[in-house]
């Protein structure tokens, strides 16, 4: 089978398409034939060897998100049939940038008929991340106001849909006026351009000066120092993304009795993860949740996809098209 292999840390050019051994499922495992794989920023950090993502073994195949169909089932496998449409979340057996992926049965989730395979590749990490940030960390409630920094990306779109489904008021930022228009097409009533020097005044205006109950922070190194300026008393900030150090003044948090949460999805317990995906399944089936696909690349174009996922202006999820 063919797979993207990383044999040394470095830039996107270290992503090599190679022939690797076929996969055989053991007890409790399945092999999924991958039709599409999702591309996440965290995968670029590991590829580059940025601490703490440089502790895993080399070589490896990247990829935490993917969708396809059950190809093989290990001994004692239950609940799955060959050909079942599924999406994956963080398989430990192998990465999703490949024609096939080895998964524990707990890492495989049924894909509703109304969701395409490509949409399935946009589900695992983005939607589970957004769900945990909103409800597992910020304890979001209907009627509260959530502002999403960088709302046009995969996690941002997931957060918009989950927040709307839960009855929250939603504001979000994009990097251009065209991006703002796109957010408006998704039903986001309040938008701003985060590249404008005074965009935080727009954010404060979204709440008539009261401040946001929740801020989902996708780029903490740029924004976390100023986020408290637009936070309501007892507000919560959830740091989802960060690319460097930042200077903050804790007194800004103290004056608001604010809570600042850092999170990584990979700390979630198996029990909570199962609950998250059960709720996602309900939202997918009734049409409340519908992943949006942005750029598409072939498997051999993984280096280009890694460059694209780190650029501003993303609209939806970037995916690798592996098979028809």
Legacy VTK file of the C-alpha trace (Angstrom):
# vtk DataFile Version 3.0
C-alpha trace
ASCII
DATASET POLYDATA
POINTS 324 float
0.000 0.000 0.000
1.037 3.630 -0.452
1.428 6.070 2.431
3.050 9.377 3.257
6.116 8.705 5.408
8.148 11.121 7.546
11.654 9.750 8.146
13.194 12.949 9.504
11.861 16.182 10.964
11.802 19.181 8.666
9.743 21.232 6.240
6.873 19.990 4.082
9.370 18.420 1.687
10.039 15.591 4.179
6.556 14.211 3.452
7.358 11.361 1.051
4.920 9.045 -0.722
6.279 5.521 -0.290
5.283 1.880 -0.566
4.818 0.407 2.922
3.734 -3.019 4.232
0.056 -3.943 4.181
-1.859 -3.811 7.462
-3.380 -6.750 9.327
-5.916 -6.133 12.109
-5.519 -7.910 15.424
-8.234 -8.553 18.021
-10.311 -5.419 18.548
-8.914 -3.703 15.455
-10.124 -2.885 11.960
-8.409 -1.735 8.780
-10.115 1.169 7.047
-9.672 1.919 3.369
-9.085 5.658 3.375
-10.902 7.734 0.769
-10.069 11.145 2.259
-7.785 12.389 5.039
-8.099 15.640 6.954
-5.114 17.960 7.405
-4.621 19.676 10.788
-2.078 22.305 11.903
-0.833 20.031 14.703
0.405 17.606 12.048
2.742 20.296 10.705
4.186 20.833 14.199
5.032 17.148 14.576
6.437 16.962 11.058
8.700 19.904 11.875
9.785 18.367 15.201
8.537 21.290 17.282
8.536 20.404 21.021
6.625 18.705 22.548
5.636 17.031 19.271
9.127 15.630 18.638
8.924 12.735 21.083
7.346 10.137 18.816
9.243 7.480 16.861
10.518 7.927 13.318
9.569 7.058 10.649
5.805 7.536 10.878
2.755 8.260 8.741
0.912 11.475 9.694
-2.805 11.963 10.002
-5.452 11.987 12.738
-8.560 12.520 10.605
-9.882 10.369 7.813
-12.929 8.688 6.349
-13.562 5.660 4.211
-14.927 2.150 4.587
-14.198 -0.903 6.695
-11.808 -3.105 4.707
-10.829 -5.810 7.212
-11.937 -6.790 10.715
-9.743 -8.449 13.323
-10.665 -11.514 15.367
-13.597 -11.033 17.743
-14.605 -7.875 15.882
-18.163 -6.831 16.652
-20.506 -4.165 15.359
-18.884 -3.643 11.961
-19.292 -5.124 8.509
-16.989 -4.933 5.515
-17.910 -1.836 3.520
-19.385 0.182 6.400
-18.799 3.924 5.890
-16.834 5.389 8.797
-14.805 8.349 9.973
-11.737 8.095 12.203
-10.448 9.953 15.206
-6.729 9.854 16.092
-5.948 6.213 15.243
-2.949 4.902 17.164
-2.223 2.021 14.792
-1.192 4.168 11.827
-1.783 7.576 10.263
-4.527 8.548 7.831
-2.253 9.963 5.091
-2.356 6.538 3.476
-4.444 4.183 1.381
-5.292 2.130 4.484
-5.283 2.793 8.230
-5.132 0.418 11.217
-7.513 1.438 14.010
-8.861 0.249 17.312
-12.618 -0.179 17.073
-13.009 2.667 19.590
-11.367 5.047 17.081
-13.913 4.378 14.322
-17.339 6.030 14.100
-20.223 5.404 11.737
-20.699 8.010 9.016
-24.345 8.990 8.439
-25.677 8.566 4.904
-26.235 12.322 4.519
-22.537 13.085 5.140
-20.043 12.592 2.311
-16.730 10.798 2.713
-14.841 14.085 2.281
-16.991 15.692 4.961
-16.239 12.705 7.173
-12.519 13.502 6.903
-13.289 16.918 8.409
-15.016 15.579 11.516
-12.748 13.900 14.036
-10.325 16.508 15.359
-12.096 19.780 14.395
-15.563 18.933 15.671
-14.403 17.126 18.800
-12.030 20.031 19.564
-14.760 22.621 19.149
-17.181 20.573 21.250
-14.724 20.139 24.100
-13.754 23.822 24.016
-17.350 25.051 24.134
-18.907 22.547 26.504
-16.133 20.585 28.207
-14.092 23.675 29.083
-16.184 26.860 28.766
-19.443 25.209 29.914
-21.330 27.211 27.285
-25.021 27.896 27.870
-27.817 28.971 25.556
-28.043 32.740 25.243
-24.365 33.406 25.969
-22.151 35.226 23.473
-19.146 33.409 22.034
-16.507 35.081 19.888
-14.389 32.829 17.684
-10.985 34.116 16.596
-10.172 32.841 13.108
-13.628 31.401 12.573
-13.187 30.386 8.928
-10.967 27.338 9.525
-11.993 23.761 10.256
-12.304 24.172 14.045
-13.900 27.598 13.640
-16.624 26.306 11.330
-17.280 23.399 13.698
-17.538 25.823 16.637
-20.000 28.029 14.728
-22.316 25.125 13.994
-22.098 23.652 17.491
-22.706 27.038 19.107
-25.678 27.788 16.866
-27.104 24.349 17.623
-26.837 25.067 21.354
-28.560 28.470 21.132
-25.524 30.684 21.657
-25.022 34.059 20.012
-22.008 33.850 17.717
-19.416 36.364 16.550
-16.334 35.532 14.554
-13.326 37.001 12.809
-11.892 36.465 9.350
-8.796 37.822 7.629
-10.590 39.749 4.882
-13.904 41.319 3.960
-14.555 38.340 1.676
-13.993 36.065 4.663
-16.476 38.087 6.684
-19.054 37.710 3.927
-18.446 33.974 3.941
-19.020 33.830 7.701
-22.247 35.774 7.241
-23.353 33.145 4.721
-22.948 30.595 7.539
-25.357 32.550 9.717
-22.770 34.430 11.783
-24.490 37.730 12.570
-21.474 39.531 13.999
-18.167 39.540 12.096
-14.930 41.505 12.015
-11.592 41.512 10.185
-8.852 40.505 12.636
-6.243 42.178 10.427
-7.779 45.611 11.058
-5.924 47.563 13.791
-9.112 48.380 15.734
-10.962 45.122 15.306
-11.327 44.581 19.055
-13.602 47.609 19.220
-15.840 45.763 16.762
-15.815 42.736 19.056
-16.849 44.842 22.035
-19.561 46.448 19.945
-21.015 43.015 19.139
-22.158 42.838 22.770
-23.063 46.533 23.140
-20.012 46.996 25.341
-20.773 44.201 27.806
-18.067 41.853 26.578
-17.994 38.234 25.438
-18.974 35.399 27.726
-16.653 33.036 25.858
-13.688 33.555 23.545
-12.296 30.669 21.515
-8.682 31.579 20.866
-7.024 30.090 17.771
-3.832 32.185 17.863
-3.001 32.938 21.474
0.478 34.315 20.787
-1.127 37.245 18.969
-4.357 37.759 20.870
-4.299 36.436 24.428
-2.755 39.591 25.883
-5.649 41.687 24.563
-8.541 39.240 24.826
-9.516 40.365 28.358
-10.316 43.822 26.958
-13.408 42.339 25.295
-14.304 39.750 27.950
-17.382 40.045 30.155
-17.181 39.594 33.932
-16.885 35.871 34.710
-15.965 35.297 31.090
-13.962 32.320 29.841
-11.172 32.097 27.274
-10.282 28.722 25.788
-6.887 28.542 24.096
-7.130 26.127 21.171
-4.200 27.303 19.030
-0.858 28.969 19.695
2.393 29.477 17.785
4.678 31.231 20.255
5.123 33.177 23.502
2.859 36.012 24.598
2.967 38.703 27.293
-0.111 38.941 29.507
-1.178 40.950 32.533
-2.944 38.642 35.016
-4.614 41.672 36.625
-6.767 41.950 33.497
-8.071 38.472 34.284
-8.422 39.161 38.003
-10.599 42.246 37.502
-13.076 40.160 35.509
-12.878 36.953 37.556
-11.984 35.397 34.242
-11.103 31.769 33.610
-8.387 30.942 31.080
-8.340 27.363 29.820
-5.636 25.721 27.815
-6.680 22.544 26.066
-5.567 19.771 23.820
-8.114 17.294 22.596
-5.767 14.381 23.217
-6.188 14.744 27.003
-9.895 13.957 26.855
-10.951 10.778 28.651
-12.313 7.814 26.657
-15.673 8.230 28.368
-15.935 11.921 27.477
-14.743 11.238 23.946
-17.499 8.679 23.451
-20.070 11.218 24.663
-18.696 13.881 22.322
-18.955 11.649 19.281
-22.442 10.489 20.291
-23.576 14.117 20.315
-21.849 14.748 17.003
-23.669 11.755 15.526
-27.015 13.262 16.513
-26.126 16.645 15.036
-24.873 15.075 11.810
-27.932 12.913 11.363
-30.420 15.769 11.793
-28.459 18.203 9.626
-27.374 20.651 12.344
-23.738 19.760 11.676
-22.349 19.681 8.152
-18.564 19.951 7.671
-17.416 22.372 4.982
-14.534 21.423 2.722
-12.068 24.036 1.515
-9.020 23.051 -0.509
-8.476 19.527 -1.796
-5.141 17.884 -2.573
-4.100 14.438 -3.716
-2.110 12.188 -1.388
1.146 12.962 -3.190
0.394 16.664 -2.739
0.622 16.392 1.056
3.538 18.897 1.132
1.361 21.520 -0.572
-1.466 20.753 1.847
0.869 21.329 4.810
1.837 24.700 3.400
-1.791 25.617 2.799
-3.020 24.707 6.292
-0.579 27.187 7.846
-1.635 30.079 5.617
-4.273 32.597 6.614
-7.583 32.838 4.853
-8.658 29.196 5.106
-12.341 28.491 4.482
-13.330 25.127 5.828
-11.261 21.983 6.125
-8.307 21.018 3.937
-8.421 17.377 2.857
-6.277 14.901 0.959
-8.273 12.944 -1.609
-6.861 9.422 -1.364
-9.319 7.307 -3.376
-12.663 7.590 -5.148
LINES 1 325
324 0 1 2 3 4 5 6 7 8 9 10 11 12 13 14 15 16 17 18 19 20 21 22 23 24 25 26 27 28 29 30 31 32 33 34 35 36 37 38 39 40 41 42 43 44 45 46 47 48 49 50 51 52 53 54 55 56 57 58 59 60 61 62 63 64 65 66 67 68 69 70 71 72 73 74 75 76 77 78 79 80 81 82 83 84 85 86 87 88 89 90 91 92 93 94 95 96 97 98 99 100 101 102 103 104 105 106 107 108 109 110 111 112 113 114 115 116 117 118 119 120 121 122 123 124 125 126 127 128 129 130 131 132 133 134 135 136 137 138 139 140 141 142 143 144 145 146 147 148 149 150 151 152 153 154 155 156 157 158 159 160 161 162 163 164 165 166 167 168 169 170 171 172 173 174 175 176 177 178 179 180 181 182 183 184 185 186 187 188 189 190 191 192 193 194 195 196 197 198 199 200 201 202 203 204 205 206 207 208 209 210 211 212 213 214 215 216 217 218 219 220 221 222 223 224 225 226 227 228 229 230 231 232 233 234 235 236 237 238 239 240 241 242 243 244 245 246 247 248 249 250 251 252 253 254 255 256 257 258 259 260 261 262 263 264 265 266 267 268 269 270 271 272 273 274 275 276 277 278 279 280 281 282 283 284 285 286 287 288 289 290 291 292 293 294 295 296 297 298 299 300 301 302 303 304 305 306 307 308 309 310 311 312 313 314 315 316 317 318 319 320 321 322 323
